[in-house]
Structures are given as C-alpha cells and as structure tokens.
Amino acid sequence: MWSTAREYVADVGRDLLGGWLAKTCGSTLLAVICGWIGGRDKLVEGLFLIICLDFALGFARGWVDGCLSRATFRRGLAKFFLYYAAILASCLLDDVLNVKAAEVLLHVDFRSLMVMYLAINETISVLGHLRSFGVPLPEKMIRRLKDYRDCTVFHDRPGKGA
C-alpha cells in the first residue's frame, strides 16, 4: 500500500516539475501580458470567453455554410490582437489620467469602458451567429445591445442602432 502511495506522489511530483522551464517562461509571459492590460479580472475573462465563443460559432457557421476561408480566419485572429492593443491603450490612458494630481479633476475607468464596449460588440456578433443557426432571439434585446454600443440609449431616441 505504501509503495503505491509513494509511486503516486512521485508521479505527481514528476508531472509538476517536468517541463519546468517552459511552464515558468509561459506563466511569466502570461503574467506580464495580464499586467500590461491591468490584470486579470472578470471583465477581461468575460471578454475572452465571448471572443472564443464568437470565434467558435463563426467557424461553425462557415463550416455549415461551406465558406471557410483563411482570410476570415486570419482576420479573426488579428481582431484578437487588436482588442488586446485597445485594452492596453485604455489601460495606459488610465495610468496617465488617474495620477494623484489629475485624480481630483477626472477619474474615469477607461479600461473597463473599453472592455465592456468590446464585449457588447462581440455579443452582438455571437447573437448574429446564433440567429443564423435558427435560435429565436428577441429583436428588442439585440436592438438594446446595439443602442448601448452606439450610445443612443443615452439620447431621447433609443432603438435606432444599426
């Protein structure tokens, strides 16, 4: 019995320590990237999951429609990196504007606003994919998301989102 437990612990130790250099480099790189965009939080995790869902549904839609293309695939990957750049820029803007002296005059969480805006755009895309698969979605809900995206919800005439 004890030899089996010892072997099990040794196997777990080998699995944990095996490839330590690659694991260390990968986790360090990921930590630096997360630090650049203001850390890992629910907003960024949610946006990442919505992007993955949009990508998977877009791929499935292309597969079903028989119109898969490398160019569309590359655009999807490029969009991921451009979203990263947008979040990085908004995080840097937060750092610049929210220093101690300027914090009294203006404090806006640009990073959160950017992530929410990108999440709304991706959600509209996900809902479009779902509609193409025949999922019945209320038009009013999609129109409201477009109003949020286009900032028409704050005017006196919402419901005009394209």
BASE-474564 format. One record per residue: residue in three letters; residue number from 1; x, y, z of N, C-alpha, C in turn. Coordinates in pm, 1 decimal. Layout:
! BASE-474564
 code pos      nc1      nc2      nc3     cac1     cac2     cac3      cc1      cc2      cc3
  ALA NUM        X        Y        Z        X        Y        Z        X        Y        Z
...
END
This chain:
! BASE-474564
 code pos      nc1      nc2      nc3     cac1     cac2     cac3      cc1      cc2      cc3
  MET   1     81.8   -118.9      0.0      0.0      0.0      0.0     86.3    125.4      0.0
  TRP   2    186.0    129.4     86.9    269.8    248.9     94.7    354.3    266.7    -29.6
  SER   3    393.7    157.9    -91.9    473.2    172.0   -214.1    388.3    231.6   -325.7
  THR   4    260.6    196.2   -329.7    171.6    252.3   -430.3    151.0    402.3   -406.7
  ALA   5    132.4    441.3   -282.3    115.9    582.9   -249.8    243.5    659.4   -282.0
  ARG   6    359.9    600.9   -250.2    487.8    664.2   -280.1    505.9    682.0   -431.0
  GLU   7    468.7    580.2   -507.0    479.8    588.6   -653.6    386.4    696.0   -708.6
  TYR   8    267.8    703.0   -650.7    171.5    803.8   -694.6    224.8    944.2   -669.2
  VAL   9    276.0    969.3   -550.0    331.0   1100.4   -515.9    451.3   1131.5   -604.6
  ALA  10    533.9   1032.8   -631.9    649.4   1054.0   -720.1    603.3   1089.6   -860.7
  ASP  11    499.6   1022.9   -909.3    445.7   1055.0  -1042.1    390.4   1196.9  -1046.8
  VAL  12    318.1   1236.3   -942.5    263.0   1372.1   -936.9    376.8   1473.5   -933.9
  GLY  13    480.9   1445.7   -855.6    597.2   1535.1   -849.4    665.3   1548.6   -984.2
  ARG  14    681.1   1437.7  -1055.1    741.9   1443.6  -1189.0    655.9   1525.4  -1285.2
  ASP  15    523.3   1508.1  -1276.2    433.2   1585.3  -1362.8    441.0   1734.8  -1332.3
  LEU  16    449.6   1767.6  -1203.9    457.0   1909.0  -1165.6    589.1   1972.5  -1206.1
  LEU  17    697.7   1898.9  -1189.6    830.3   1955.5  -1216.6    876.7   1932.7  -1360.1
  GLY  18    813.6   1843.4  -1430.7    851.2   1817.0  -1569.5    822.1   1936.2  -1658.0
  GLY  19    914.8   1972.7  -1741.7    897.7   2087.3  -1830.0    892.3   2218.4  -1753.5
  TRP  20    965.1   2227.7  -1644.5    959.6   2345.7  -1557.9   1002.6   2472.1  -1629.2
  LEU  21   1096.1   2461.8  -1720.5   1142.9   2581.4  -1789.8   1032.3   2639.5  -1878.4
  ALA  22    967.0   2554.1  -1954.8    858.6   2601.2  -2041.2    741.9   2654.4  -1957.5
  LYS  23    708.9   2585.6  -1849.3    599.8   2631.2  -1762.2    633.8   2766.2  -1698.7
  THR  24    758.0   2782.6  -1656.0    799.5   2908.1  -1594.3    796.8   3021.8  -1695.1
  CYS  25    851.6   2997.7  -1813.4    852.6   3101.8  -1917.5    710.5   3137.7  -1959.8
  GLY  26    625.4   3038.7  -1979.6    487.6   3063.8  -2020.7    408.5   3141.3  -1916.9
  SER  27    421.4   3102.0  -1790.7    345.8   3172.5  -1686.9    400.4   3313.2  -1664.0
  THR  28    531.2   3333.0  -1679.7    588.5   3466.6  -1667.3    539.0   3556.6  -1779.3
  LEU  29    539.3   3505.4  -1901.3    489.8   3583.0  -2015.2    342.4   3618.1  -1997.6
  LEU  30    262.9   3522.1  -1954.3    121.0   3547.4  -1932.3     99.3   3651.0  -1821.7
  ALA  31    178.4   3643.9  -1716.1    166.7   3741.6  -1607.0    203.3   3882.0  -1654.7
  VAL  32    306.0   3893.2  -1738.3    345.9   4024.2  -1791.3    236.4   4079.9  -1881.4
  ILE  33    181.8   3996.9  -1968.5     75.2   4040.4  -2059.3    -47.7   4084.5  -1979.5
  CYS  34    -85.6   4006.4  -1878.5   -200.4   4044.6  -1794.2   -171.4   4173.4  -1718.7
  GLY  35    -46.5   4191.7  -1674.9     -9.9   4315.3  -1606.4    -21.6   4436.1  -1697.0
  TRP  36     13.2   4419.3  -1822.8      5.1   4529.6  -1918.4   -137.7   4575.4  -1941.8
  ILE  37   -233.4   4481.9  -1934.6   -372.8   4520.3  -1959.8   -450.7   4541.5  -1830.9
  GLY  38   -379.5   4564.9  -1722.5   -446.1   4598.6  -1597.3   -483.7   4481.1  -1511.3
  GLY  39   -429.9   4367.0  -1540.0   -455.7   4249.5  -1457.1   -564.0   4160.2  -1513.0
  ARG  40   -582.4   4049.6  -1444.4   -682.7   3950.4  -1482.9   -802.0   3968.7  -1391.8
  ASP  41   -916.7   3996.2  -1449.6  -1037.2   4015.1  -1370.7  -1157.3   3961.2  -1448.1
  LYS  42  -1274.8   3973.8  -1389.0  -1397.3   3920.5  -1450.8  -1425.4   3983.6  -1586.8
  LEU  43  -1396.0   4113.2  -1600.4  -1422.2   4179.8  -1728.4  -1339.8   4117.8  -1840.7
  VAL  44  -1210.3   4104.6  -1818.4  -1121.8   4051.0  -1922.6  -1151.5   3903.4  -1947.1
  GLU  45  -1176.8   3828.2  -1840.4  -1211.4   3687.0  -1858.5  -1339.8   3672.6  -1939.3
  GLY  46  -1439.6   3754.9  -1906.4  -1565.8   3750.0  -1979.8  -1547.4   3784.0  -2126.4
  LEU  47  -1469.8   3890.2  -2154.0  -1445.1   3927.5  -2292.9  -1373.1   3815.0  -2366.4
  PHE  48  -1274.5   3755.0  -2301.8  -1200.6   3645.1  -2365.3  -1293.9   3528.6  -2398.6
  LEU  49  -1382.8   3494.3  -2306.4  -1476.1   3384.5  -2332.6  -1574.2   3419.5  -2444.4
  ILE  50  -1620.5   3544.0  -2447.7  -1712.2   3585.1  -2555.3  -1639.9   3581.5  -2689.8
  ILE  51  -1513.0   3625.2  -2692.7  -1434.4   3619.8  -2816.6  -1418.9   3475.4  -2862.6
  CYS  52  -1387.8   3385.6  -2769.3  -1372.5   3243.7  -2805.1  -1503.9   3186.3  -2857.1
  LEU  53  -1614.7   3222.4  -2792.7  -1745.9   3175.5  -2837.4  -1777.8   3229.0  -2976.7
  ASP  54  -1749.1   3356.1  -2998.8  -1773.0   3416.0  -3130.2  -1688.7   3347.0  -3237.5
  PHE  55  -1563.6   3321.4  -3204.3  -1473.5   3255.1  -3299.0  -1524.1   3114.4  -3331.8
  ALA  56  -1563.5   3039.4  -3227.9  -1612.1   2903.0  -3249.7  -1742.2   2902.3  -3330.5
  LEU  57  -1834.6   2992.3  -3297.1  -1960.8   2997.9  -3371.8  -1938.5   3045.5  -3515.2
  GLY  58  -1846.4   3140.3  -3533.2  -1813.9   3184.7  -3669.0  -1753.2   3073.1  -3751.9
  PHE  59  -1666.5   2994.2  -3688.7  -1607.4   2879.7  -3757.9  -1714.7   2777.5  -3793.2
  ALA  60  -1803.5   2748.6  -3697.8  -1912.0   2652.9  -3723.7  -2003.8   2703.1  -3833.7
  ARG  61  -2031.8   2832.9  -3831.1  -2117.9   2891.0  -3934.6  -2051.7   2880.1  -4072.0
  GLY  62  -1922.7   2907.8  -4077.6  -1850.8   2892.8  -4203.9  -1848.3   2748.7  -4250.9
  TRP  63  -1835.1   2656.2  -4157.3  -1833.4   2513.0  -4190.2  -1969.2   2470.9  -4247.2
  VAL  64  -2077.1   2511.4  -4179.2  -2212.0   2474.1  -4222.8  -2244.0   2537.9  -4358.1
  ASP  65  -2207.7   2664.7  -4375.1  -2235.9   2735.5  -4499.7  -2138.5   2698.9  -4611.8
  GLY  66  -2032.0   2626.2  -4576.8  -1932.2   2586.1  -4676.2  -1849.9   2702.6  -4727.4
  CYS  67  -1824.4   2800.7  -4641.9  -1748.0   2917.7  -4687.5  -1631.6   2950.4  -4592.9
  LEU  68  -1560.1   2846.6  -4547.9  -1441.0   2869.1  -4465.5  -1331.7   2930.9  -4552.5
  SER  69  -1262.1   3028.6  -4496.7  -1151.7   3088.6  -4571.2  -1039.7   3127.4  -4476.8
  ARG  70   -919.0   3120.6  -4528.6   -802.2   3159.5  -4448.9   -805.3   3307.4  -4414.3
  ALA  71   -850.7   3389.1  -4506.6   -853.5   3533.3  -4483.0   -945.0   3567.4  -4365.7
  THR  72  -1061.6   3505.0  -4359.9  -1153.8   3529.7  -4249.8  -1095.1   3478.6  -4119.1
  PHE  73  -1028.7   3363.8  -4124.6   -963.9   3308.0  -4006.3   -855.6   3402.4  -3955.1
  ARG  74   -774.2   3454.7  -4045.8   -668.1   3548.5  -4006.4   -725.3   3678.7  -3952.1
  ARG  75   -834.4   3725.9  -4011.3   -899.4   3846.8  -3958.7   -948.8   3824.9  -3816.7
  GLY  76  -1001.0   3706.6  -3789.5  -1046.6   3673.7  -3654.5   -932.4   3674.0  -3554.4
  LEU  77   -818.3   3617.9  -3594.4   -701.7   3619.8  -3506.3   -646.6   3760.9  -3490.5
  ALA  78   -645.2   3836.2  -3598.4   -595.7   3973.8  -3591.8   -684.5   4057.6  -3500.3
  LYS  79   -814.7   4033.4  -3504.8   -907.8   4106.6  -3419.2   -874.1   4083.9  -3272.0
  PHE  80   -834.9   3960.7  -3237.8   -796.2   3929.6  -3101.1   -678.9   4016.6  -3057.2
  PHE  81   -577.9   4031.4  -3141.3   -461.0   4113.0  -3107.1   -493.8   4262.4  -3108.1
  LEU  82   -582.7   4304.4  -3196.3   -623.8   4444.5  -3195.8   -705.2   4477.7  -3071.4
  TYR  83   -787.4   4384.7  -3024.8   -858.6   4404.6  -2899.4   -759.8   4417.9  -2784.3
  TYR  84   -657.0   4335.0  -2786.1   -552.7   4344.9  -2683.2   -488.7   4483.1  -2686.9
  ALA  85   -457.9   4532.2  -2806.9   -396.7   4665.4  -2819.3   -491.0   4773.7  -2768.3
  ALA  86   -620.7   4760.9  -2795.2   -718.2   4859.6  -2748.2   -726.9   4859.3  -2595.9
  ILE  87   -726.0   4740.9  -2536.3   -731.6   4732.9  -2389.6   -601.8   4786.6  -2329.3
  LEU  88   -488.7   4754.9  -2390.9   -360.8   4806.7  -2343.5   -358.1   4959.1  -2349.9
  ALA  89   -403.5   5015.3  -2461.0   -405.6   5161.6  -2475.4   -497.2   5225.4  -2371.3
  SER  90   -614.1   5166.6  -2347.2   -704.7   5224.3  -2248.2   -649.1   5209.4  -2106.7
  CYS  91   -576.9   5102.5  -2081.1   -513.4   5085.0  -1950.4   -403.0   5190.0  -1930.6
  LEU  92   -326.1   5215.2  -2036.0   -222.5   5318.5  -2027.8   -285.2   5456.6  -2009.7
  LEU  93   -398.1   5479.9  -2076.0   -468.9   5607.0  -2058.0   -515.8   5622.1  -1913.5
  ASP  94   -563.5   5514.4  -1854.2   -599.1   5517.5  -1712.2   -479.4   5556.9  -1626.8
  ASP  95   -365.1   5496.9  -1656.2   -244.2   5527.9  -1579.0   -204.6   5673.8  -1593.7
  VAL  96   -218.2   5727.9  -1713.8   -179.2   5867.2  -1737.6   -276.4   5964.4  -1671.4
  LEU  97   -405.1   5940.4  -1685.9   -504.1   6036.0  -1636.1   -535.6   6021.8  -1488.2
  ASN  98   -512.9   5906.0  -1433.1   -553.3   5883.1  -1295.1   -436.5   5889.1  -1197.5
  VAL  99   -341.1   5976.0  -1225.6   -233.8   6000.4  -1129.8   -291.0   6086.2  -1017.4
  LYS 100   -219.0   6096.6   -909.3   -270.9   6165.9   -790.5   -321.9   6306.7   -819.7
  ALA 101   -248.0   6384.9   -896.8   -288.5   6524.0   -922.2   -414.6   6530.8  -1008.1
  ALA 102   -423.4   6447.2  -1110.4   -537.3   6453.7  -1202.2   -659.1   6379.3  -1148.5
  GLU 103   -639.2   6292.2  -1049.2   -749.3   6211.4   -999.2   -860.0   6296.6   -939.0
  VAL 104   -824.4   6411.7   -884.5   -923.4   6501.0   -825.3  -1013.7   6560.0   -933.6
  LEU 105   -955.2   6592.6  -1048.2  -1030.9   6655.9  -1156.0  -1109.9   6556.2  -1239.7
  LEU 106  -1047.5   6444.4  -1270.0  -1109.1   6349.4  -1363.2  -1070.0   6208.1  -1323.8
  HIS 107  -1167.8   6126.6  -1298.6  -1138.7   5985.4  -1274.2  -1239.7   5902.2  -1352.0
  VAL 108  -1191.6   5840.5  -1457.7  -1274.1   5753.9  -1540.6  -1198.4   5624.2  -1559.8
  ASP 109  -1268.2   5513.3  -1549.7  -1206.2   5382.9  -1570.1  -1218.2   5346.3  -1718.3
  PHE 110  -1125.9   5400.5  -1798.5  -1132.0   5379.9  -1943.2  -1116.0   5232.9  -1980.4
  ARG 111  -1034.4   5160.8  -1906.4  -1012.1   5019.1  -1935.9  -1143.2   4941.9  -1927.0
  SER 112  -1218.1   4963.2  -1820.0  -1345.9   4892.6  -1803.8  -1444.6   4932.3  -1912.7
  LEU 113  -1447.9   5059.7  -1946.2  -1537.1   5104.1  -2053.7  -1499.9   5038.2  -2186.6
  MET 114  -1369.2   5029.4  -2215.4  -1323.9   4967.2  -2340.4  -1359.6   4818.9  -2343.1
  VAL 115  -1335.8   4749.2  -2233.2  -1366.2   4606.0  -2228.9  -1515.9   4582.7  -2244.8
  MET 116  -1597.5   4665.2  -2178.6  -1742.8   4649.2  -2191.9  -1789.5   4678.2  -2334.3
  TYR 117  -1730.9   4780.3  -2397.0  -1767.0   4811.8  -2535.6  -1732.4   4694.7  -2628.5
  LEU 118  -1611.7   4640.4  -2612.8  -1570.7   4527.3  -2696.1  -1657.3   4404.6  -2668.4
  ALA 119  -1694.6   4384.3  -2542.3  -1780.2   4270.5  -2507.8  -1918.5   4284.6  -2571.3
  ILE 120  -1971.8   4405.7  -2573.5  -2101.9   4427.4  -2637.4  -2093.4   4397.0  -2786.7
  ASN 121  -1986.6   4444.6  -2852.0  -1968.8   4415.6  -2994.6  -1961.2   4266.0  -3020.0
  GLU 122  -1883.7   4195.5  -2939.1  -1870.0   4051.1  -2957.7  -2001.3   3978.4  -2929.4
  THR 123  -2076.6   4025.5  -2831.0  -2204.4   3963.2  -2800.0  -2302.7   3980.5  -2915.5
  ILE 124  -2303.3   4097.4  -2976.7  -2388.6   4118.9  -3094.1  -2350.1   4021.2  -3204.3
  SER 125  -2219.9   3999.7  -3223.3  -2173.5   3904.6  -3324.1  -2216.1   3762.1  -3289.1
  VAL 126  -2203.1   3723.5  -3162.1  -2244.1   3589.6  -3117.9  -2393.2   3569.8  -3143.3
  LEU 127  -2473.9   3670.3  -3107.9  -2618.0   3658.6  -3129.4  -2651.7   3649.0  -3278.1
  GLY 128  -2575.5   3718.7  -3362.4  -2595.4   3706.1  -3506.4  -2567.7   3565.1  -3555.6
  HIS 129  -2460.3   3504.5  -3502.8  -2430.6   3365.3  -3539.2  -2542.1   3272.4  -3493.0
  LEU 130  -2589.7   3293.9  -3370.2  -2696.2   3208.0  -3318.5  -2823.9   3221.9  -3400.8
  ARG 131  -2854.0   3344.3  -3442.5  -2973.2   3364.9  -3527.7  -2958.8   3290.4  -3659.8
  SER 132  -2837.6   3289.3  -3713.7  -2818.3   3219.9  -3841.6  -2838.3   3069.1  -3827.6
  PHE 133  -2820.4   3017.2  -3705.3  -2844.2   2875.1  -3680.2  -2989.6   2847.6  -3643.7
  GLY 134  -3072.9   2951.7  -3642.0  -3215.0   2933.7  -3617.2  -3258.3   2951.9  -3473.1
  VAL 135  -3170.4   3003.8  -3387.2  -3209.1   3028.5  -3248.2  -3296.8   3153.4  -3245.9
  PRO 136  -3418.8   3141.4  -3193.4  -3507.5   3258.6  -3191.0  -3464.9   3355.4  -3080.2
  LEU 137  -3423.3   3472.5  -3120.1  -3380.3   3574.9  -3024.9  -3468.0   3697.9  -3042.0
  PRO 138  -3507.0   3759.5  -2931.5  -3592.5   3877.9  -2942.7  -3517.7   3994.9  -3005.5
  GLU 139  -3578.8   4054.8  -3103.7  -3519.2   4168.6  -3174.3  -3495.0   4285.0  -3078.5
  LYS 140  -3581.5   4299.9  -2980.6  -3568.8   4410.1  -2884.6  -3438.1   4399.3  -2805.8
  MET 141  -3398.1   4278.0  -2771.0  -3273.9   4257.9  -2696.8  -3153.1   4296.0  -2782.5
  ILE 142  -3153.9   4255.2  -2906.6  -3042.5   4287.1  -2996.0  -3038.6   4437.0  -3023.1
  ARG 143  -3154.1   4496.7  -3041.0  -3160.6   4641.3  -3062.4  -3105.9   4716.5  -2940.6
  ARG 144  -3135.8   4667.6  -2820.5  -3086.7   4733.0  -2698.5  -2934.2   4723.9  -2689.7
  LEU 145  -2878.0   4609.4  -2723.4  -2731.8   4596.5  -2724.2  -2668.5   4691.7  -2824.5
  LYS 146  -2732.9   4704.7  -2940.8  -2681.4   4798.4  -3041.4  -2694.0   4942.1  -2992.6
  ASP 147  -2799.7   4971.1  -2916.9  -2814.4   5105.1  -2858.2  -2701.4   5132.9  -2759.5
  TYR 148  -2666.0   5033.5  -2678.1  -2553.7   5050.1  -2586.0  -2424.1   5072.0  -2662.2
  ARG 149  -2405.0   4991.2  -2766.6  -2282.3   5003.3  -2845.4  -2272.0   5140.0  -2911.2
  ASP 150  -2382.4   5188.5  -2966.2  -2381.8   5314.6  -3040.0  -2407.6   5436.3  -2952.0
  CYS 151  -2426.1   5413.8  -2821.6  -2452.7   5520.8  -2723.8  -2582.2   5594.5  -2752.9
  THR 152  -2674.9   5535.5  -2822.3  -2803.5   5600.4  -2846.8  -2899.2   5579.8  -2731.2
  VAL 153  -2865.4   5491.6  -2639.2  -2951.4   5467.8  -2523.8  -2953.2   5590.0  -2432.3
  PHE 154  -2851.7   5675.2  -2442.9  -2843.7   5793.0  -2358.1  -2909.9   5915.2  -2421.3
  HIS 155  -2959.5   5900.6  -2541.5  -3029.7   6009.6  -2608.8  -3179.5   5987.2  -2593.9
  ASP 156  -3256.4   6078.3  -2645.8  -3400.1   6067.8  -2629.6  -3463.1   5972.2  -2731.4
  ARG 157  -3384.8   5918.8  -2826.2  -3443.2   5831.4  -2927.4  -3369.0   5699.1  -2938.0
  PRO 158  -3375.3   5612.7  -2834.2  -3311.3   5481.5  -2848.0  -3386.1   5393.6  -2945.4
  GLY 159  -3322.3   5286.6  -2985.6  -3384.9   5193.7  -3078.1  -3346.5   5218.5  -3222.0
  LYS 160  -3253.8   5310.4  -3245.2  -3212.2   5341.4  -3380.6  -3079.3   5276.1  -3415.5
  GLY 161  -3027.1   5186.3  -3326.4  -2898.0   5121.0  -3351.0  -2899.9   5037.4  -3475.9
  ALA 162  -2793.5   5048.9  -3554.6  -2787.4   4975.7  -3681.5  -2733.3   4837.0  -3663.2
END
